[in-house]
Structure formats: C-alpha cells, structure tokens
Amino acid sequence: MKNIFLFISGPEIVFILFIVVMVFGADKIPEIARGLGKGMRQLKDATNEVKAEIQRSAEKQGLDTDFTKEIKDEINKVKDDIDEFTGSVKRKI
C-alpha cells in the first residue's frame, strides 16, 4: 500500500512506531492513539465549520459559490490522505 501522506513509507512508519514504543512504552500507545483520534476529530470538525462559514458568507454577499466546490474537493483529498494514514497506523498498532 502506497502511503502519500508526507511521503512516509511503510518502513519509516514502523521505525517511528518503534521509537514511540521505546520512548513512551507499550502501555501508553492506546492513550496516544486516543489523543490522536480526538485531535483528528477536532481538526475535521474545525474544517467543516470553516467550510460552512465560508459558504454562508459567500451566499450572504451574493458571491458565486462554485469555487467552494473546489475547496471542498481539496479538503476531501486532505481528509482521505489523513484517513489513509491513520488507517495504516491503526493496523500497525
């Protein structure tokens, strides 16, 4: 599986996980994963709020909102990359 997120490959992820285990210990990994999950959720919620606010402002000003579709597409690409990355991390843990 090719990982596009930050150009990190499988062996590099394994090495990073090894370092995390060495620094924090195996018992802390679930806690770290939960924290990362909460952070990802907050990022996703904030992104959705920004999108909605941009959409509302544009409509309020009478602007053409077709450009927001391009923004949504880019945001969805980033979300897909993040989901792909976190999925590979979850499988490794």
Summary of the structure (lengths in Angstrom):
residues: 93
radius of gyration: 17.5
end to end distance: 16.3
largest distance: 55.6
contacts: 208
relative contact order: 0.15
helix: 87%
strand: 0%
